[in-house]
Amino acid sequence: MTTRILADVAASITELKANPMKVATSAYGEPVAILNRNEPAFYCVPAEAYEMMMDRLEDLELLAIAK
């Protein structure tokens, strides 16, 4: 099965367990796809990027309510 990876940087769960901060900083502020058996298991997203996503989501929800 082919799965899209929605990040420019990927790391295995083993790499993440061995050195989480190295994996997190390796993408220079961008999300990192964490792979389990070469399939994305989850994305490691920097706090600043996560906050921006949540702000945008809230804006979209408020816009939908206002319409």
ZIWOCOR-V828971 format. One record per residue. N is the residue number from 1. RES is the residue in one small letter. D_FIRST is the distance of its C-alpha to the first C-alpha in whole Angstrom. Layout:
n/res/d_first
N/RES/D_FIRST
N/RES/D_FIRST
This chain:
n/res/d_first
1/m/0
2/t/4
3/t/6
4/r/10
5/i/13
6/l/16
7/a/18
8/d/20
9/v/20
10/a/18
11/a/19
12/s/18
13/i/19
14/t/22
15/e/23
16/l/24
17/k/26
18/a/28
19/n/29
20/p/28
21/m/30
22/k/29
23/v/26
24/a/27
25/t/29
26/s/27
27/a/26
28/y/30
29/g/29
30/e/26
31/p/23
32/v/21
33/a/17
34/i/17
35/l/14
36/n/14
37/r/12
38/n/11
39/e/9
40/p/12
41/a/14
42/f/17
43/y/19
44/c/23
45/v/25
46/p/28
47/a/31
48/e/32
49/a/29
50/y/29
51/e/32
52/m/32
53/m/29
54/m/31
55/d/34
56/r/32
57/l/30
58/e/34
59/d/35
60/l/33
61/e/34
62/l/37
63/l/37
64/a/36
65/i/39
66/a/41
67/k/40
